[in-house]
Amino acid sequence: MSVENPEIGLRIDAGGIDTNYHDAGQGSATPLLLLHGSGPGVTAWANWRLNIPLLAEGRRVVAPDMVGFGYTERPEGIRYNLDTWVKHAIDFLDALGIEQADVVGNSYGGALALAMAIRHPQRVRRLVLMGAAGVDFELTQGLDDVWGYAPSVEGMRHLMDSFAYNKALISDELAELRYRASIRPGYQEAFAQMFPAPRQRWVDALASAEADIRALDKETLIIHGREDRIVPPVTSQTLFELIERAQLHMFGRCGHWTQIEHAARFNKLVTDFLNE
């Protein structure tokens, strides 16, 4: 981790993509892979900074910036889609020599985690889906705003207010920080390529087939904020109905940032589930 910028961690070649990632903890427990969401300016560290230290007690935790996001390389001509992101995640595990991992996915990262478990079942032991996409739902205004973000401090403040139920978590300084992250060289260009309007098609493109989800045999913890305005809670209810070995935990007074708004409870819930 860089002293000047904690979002910059270690680097590794993952399938030819120079990947920025964080690596913490050790122990005999199954390694844990954390997959961030798709908000503008997001990085693995911004998404998981309140969780990595606690989740890394007794296990190795790795959290990459997925290709197109954060400080990971953006190869020219790359196509940003579920196939690309699943391949990058598997290549990342291969590069680290991790044969099987528990996987926690947030929002877009939840869709990615779900697809990984379906397409590469031997690589995933247990699954945690938090505010996850990955099933069909009607595009929300909140998600349309997130994916349609045009850089400005005011626009970033509006988005962050949409993410959190507790508006006290959002300060002008935080909005300024995330805005500056969103205008790093090459970042907005890549972000704009991922989810251009009309955006319902990208919700659909992140969804796995219902039959494949039903066939999933992984122990799965599903977590959602009741007041989520980005990904509607009905997505987690759908996943709960489709996945046989699933449990659903809904947080009241919580938006899209369960891992931040209820960090201590989230960390305990996930740790207990992984240790079962």
N, C-alpha and C positions, 0 to 999 in steps of 0.2 A: 504494500500500500504506500502511495506517495504521501510524504509528510505535507506537501503543499496542497495536494488534492486527494482526499481519501477515496474518491471514486476510481482512481487509477490504481490497479492492483498489480498482478503478475501478467505475463504474456506467454501464450503458447500457440503453436501452429495446429489448428484443428481443421483437417481436411483442406489445407492450403489457405485458410483464413486466419490471419494474425489476430488472436482473440484476447481481449482484456478480461481478467477474471479475478475472483477472490477465493482464497483457500485458507480455511481455518479449522482448527481442532484435529483431533486424532482419537483413535480408540478402535475397539473391536466391532462396534456397531456398523451396520450397512452405511456406506457413504450417502450423503444427502445432496441432491442437486436442486438448486433454487432457480426458478425461471421467472423473470420479471414481467411486468405488463408492458403496454405499448404506448404510454403517454408521451407527449413531446418532452424531450430533455431527459428521459428516464435513463437510468443506469442500474446495474445490479445493486450497487451500493446504496443508491438513493432509495430503492425499493425495499431492501432487506437489512438496512443498517441497524435497526432496532431488534433484529431477530438473530443475525448470524452469531453473535457472542454466546447467546443462551442455547441456541440449537447445536452449537459446536461443542457442548460439554459431553464428552464421551464418544464423539463421532466426528468424522471428517465432513466438512460442509464446503461445497464448491458452488460459486455463483458467477456465471459468465454474463457479459454483455452480448446478447444475441446479435448476429450479423444484421447490420442496418441501424443498430442502436449503440449509444454510449461511445466507448473508446475502442471498440473492435473495428478492424479494417472493413471498409465497404468496397469490395472488388468492383471494378468497372464492369457494367453489363450484367450484373447479377439480377436474378428475378426474385423478388421478395414474395414468397408464398409458403404454404405449410410444408411442402416437400423440401424446400431449401432449409427451413428452420429445423425440421426434424433431423435432416442429414447433419446440419451443423451441431446440433445437440449430441447426436450419437458420435460424430467425429471428435467432439470435445471430450466425451467420456473415454473414447479410444486413446486419445492423446495422453490422458492422465492415467491410463491403465486401469480404469474402473470398469469391471465387468458387469456389475449390477448395482443399481442405486435406488434409494427411495427418492421420489420426485415430488416437489411442491411447486405448483404453478399458479400464478396470479393473473387472472383476467385473460389476456392474449396468451400468457404463459400457461394458463390452465388448459386452453385449447391445445397448445403444443404438448404439454405433459400427457394429456389424454391420447393424442395421436401417437406419441412415443410408445405408450403402454399397449396400444392396439397393434401397431406396426412392428414393434420390437419387444414382444412380451418378456423375453428372457433378460432384457436389460433393466426392467423395472420390477422392484419387489412390492413396495407399497406406494400409494398415490394420495396426494393431498391436492384438492382442487378448491381454490379460494377465489370467489367472485368470478368464476370461470366462464369463458365463452366455450365453444366446442359443440354446442347444439344449436338448432335453429331458434331464432327469436327475432322479433321486430326491432329494427334499429331504433335505439333511444335517441332523444335529442342530445343527451349528455355525451353519448359515444360519437354521434355525428360531429359534435363540437370538438371532441378530443382529436379525432382523426382529421378534422378539417382545420385544425389550428393554424393560424397565420401569426408569425412571431410579433408579440408586443407584451409589455409588462402587464397591461390591463387584461389582455386576452389570457395570459397565463394565470392571473389572479382569479379570473372568472372560472377557468377550468379547475383550479385547485379548490375553489369553493364548492364546485360540483362533486369533487371526489370525497370530501369529508363531511360527515354529519356535524362534527364539533368544529365550528368555524374558528374557535380559539386556537386551533392547531395551525391556522394559516395566517402568516404575517406578510407584510409588504416585503420584508427582507427575504423571506423564503420564495415569494413569487419572483422577486428580482433574480435570485440565485438560479431558479429553474428556468427563467427566461434566458439568462446568459448561457445556460447549458444547452438550450434549444437552438441557439444561433452559432454554435461552434462550426467551424468550416466544414461544409459537406453534410452537416446533420440535417438541416431542414430540407435540402434537396432530396436526400434519401427518404426522409419521412414523408414528403409529399408524393413520392413515387409509390409508397406502400398502399395507401388507402384513398385514392382519388374518388371524387363523386361520380356516379351515385354509389353510396357506401353500403347499402344493404347487401350488395354482392360480396363484400369482404366479410361480413358476418357469416354469410352462407359458406364462403370459401374456408373459413376456420372450423366449420362444423364437421365432425366425424359422422359416418353413417350410423343410423339408429341400431341396425342389426349388429354392427361391430361393437357398439357400446354395450348392448345387451349381452354380448358374448364375453365381455371382459370379466376375468376371474380374480382381479386384484382387490385386496382389502383397500377400501377407498374412504377417506375422510373428506367430506364436502363442507365448506365453510362459506357463509355469505352474510353481508350486512343487510338488515331489513330495509334500510333507507337508501340502498344503492341506487343511484340515478344513472349510472353508466351501463352496467350489465344487470338486468332485472333479476330479482331473487327467484323468479320462476325458472330460470335456467338451472339453478341448483336443485330445485324441486324435481325438475325433469330428470336430471342426472341421478338423483336419489331413486327415482322410480325405475330407471333403466338399469342401474348397476346393482347386481344382486348383493354383493358383499360391501354395501355402503352404509355409512352413517352420516347424518346431516346435522350440522350445528349452525343455528341462525342467531346472529348477534343483533339485538335491538339497539336503537340509538347509535347506529353505525352505518356509514356510507360504503364506498368502494375500497376504503383503506383499512380493512380489518387488522392487518399486520402492524399498522401504525396506530390506529385509534384505540385498539385493545391489545397492545403489543404483549403485555405480560400474560394475559389470558390466552392469546393466540399461541405464544411460545409453549405454554404448559400443555395446551390441548394437543398441539402437534407432537411434542416430545412424548407425552403419554401414549399417544396413538402409535408412534414409531417404535416405542419400547414394549408394546404388548407382545 
